[in-house]
Amino acid sequence: MCVDSSQQVYGRLMESAEDGATAMPFTVFSVLATDESGELQNGRMRSLIRLFRPDRQGNLTKLDFVQSIDAVYKELRLLRASIANSAQIDLAFERVINFFYFFFVGIIAVLIWGINVFPFLLSSTTYFLGLSFLFGAAASNYFEVNQVVDVLS
């Protein structure tokens, strides 16, 4: 689907090129690198050249155009998948935080009522110790994924 639509776009762009041209001149893309006043922005032009990679004569073949569009599409799909994964990790992390929050609120409420919960807490610390190792690994994975998403965006 991406290949078909990029070929159609290439065909439409070739209509604005010179008659009889076998490859699209890169000057067709120079319109994308101009600002509001019509001046060519060097940074934008470099980005376009890095994206499409024209040959030494400044021409862009259909194959190169389609490969460039396909590469951008794949990067976009990867970014969307990373964001979706990060959202799932955020929800899981929120559930863990909510559990601890309500646990501590419950302990405080029981202490306010005058019930001694410290014997129960001391006997259950072995479970909390095991969970801390599990939670530490999950938290480190969470922060690594967020760093990757920040780099990609």
Buried (B, 14 or more C-beta within 10 A) or exposed (E): EBEEEBBEEBEEBBEEBEEEEEBBBBEBBEEEBEEEEEEEEEEBBEEBBEEBBBEEEEBBBBEBBBBBBEEBBEEEEEBEEBEEEBEEBEEEBEEBEEEEEEEEEEBEEEEEEEEEBEEEEEEEEEEEEEEEEEBEEEEEEBEEBBEEBEEEE
